[in-house]
């Protein structure tokens, strides 16, 4: 089955969901995170080897990401 390219928006509340996706999901490819707190987004992406970081929902919606959580 093909993985769905997904972004998690808002890491203050979404961090637990992102952690769950990274650890357990077989069908979701977490390709990006986004948060208004740039340091939080950058640090989380770097620690978890997530290839893309955005600082607004508008930026995410301009990409080829298939799902936003």
N, C-alpha and C positions, 0 to 999 in steps of 0.2 A: 504494500500500500504506500502511496505517495505521502510524504510529510507536507503539512500545510505551513507555509512561511508566515510566522506570527510575530507581533510586537506586543510587549506589555507596556502600558502607559501608566505612569504614576507609581513610582517605586516605593513611596512611603507606605502605601497600602498594598500595592501589587507585588512587592518583593516576595512574600510568601508564595504567591501564585507562580511567579517566575521560578523560584526555587523548586516548586513541585514539578513544573514542566520540565526543567532541566534534569531532575532526578528520575521521574517516573514515566513521562510521556513518550510513547513510541510513534505517535502520529503528528506531533507538533514539533516544528523546527523553530526554536526561538532565535530569530535572526536580528532582532533589534529591541532596544529598550528606550523609553523616553521619560524624561522628568524635567520639570522646570528648574530643579536643583541640578545644575550642570555637574557639580562635583560628585553628587550621588550617582547620577547616571553614568558618568565616566568610570568611576570606581567599580560599580557593579559590573559593567560590561567588561572591564579589564580583568577582574577577578574570575569571571565566568566565561571568558573567551567568546563573548557575543560580538559579532562583527560590526554592528551598526548602532550608533547612539544618536538620538534626536532630542531636541529640547522643546519641541511643541508638537501637538497633534497634527497641525497643518503640514509640518515637514514629513511626518510619517505617511500621511495620506497622499503625498506626491510620489511615493515609491511603489514598487510592485509587490509590497507585502499584502498577503491575502486575508489576514485576520488581525484584528486589533482587540486586545483585552484590557 
